[in-house]
Amino acid sequence: MDRMISTKQAAAKWGCSQASVWEWCRSGLIAGAVHSGPGSYWRIPADAACPVPVKHPPRDGPDGTDI
């Protein structure tokens, strides 16, 4: 099976909020995202693309600043 990441990890990767990622999963905008039912976490393929343009790109520095 391909590597899966959490909504928190996807949000950090894409530079958006975790709530946005959760909503995109719920709406079916993230291909391959799986949810096993109420109370479970969304799992997203690690190679999935962000479904919408993000206003702020992710930051790479250890303190959240651009390098």
N, C-alpha and C positions, 0 to 999 in steps of 0.2 A: 504494500500500500504506500502511496505517496505520503510525504511528510505533511502533517496538518499543524496549523497554528491557531491560537485563540483570537478572539476579537480584540483583546488588549494588544497582542503582538501585531496584528494587522493594522490597528490604529497607529501604533508607533512607526511601523514600516511605511505607511502611506501619509503620515502627517495630518491625521484627522482625529476626531473624537471616537471613543469606543462606542458611544451611543449611535453615531452615524453608521459605523460598521455593523452593529447589531440590526439597525433598521434596514440596511441594504441586504443583509442576510435574510431577514424576515420577508422582505419584498421580493426575494428571488433574484436580486441583481448581481450576486456573487456566485458565479458558476462553481458547482462542486461543494458549496457550503452545506454542511449536514448538521442536523439537530435531532436528537433522539426523543424529544418530548418535553413536556412541562418540567421546569426545574433543571434541565440539562444545559450544557454550554454549546454554543455554536462552534464548530470546527471548520476551518477554512484551509483549502489547499495552499501550501506555502508559496507556490508559484502563481497564485491567482492575481489578476490585475485589479487595481482599484477601479470600480465601475463608473466613477464620476471624477471630473477635474477637482483637485483640492486647492484651496486658496493659498495655503502655506505649505511649502515642501518640508519634509522631515529634516530635522537638524541632526548633525552627526557628531558633534562634540560631546565629551563626557558630562559637561554641565548644561547641555541643551543648546549650546551656541553653535553657529556655523564654524566650520574649520576652513 
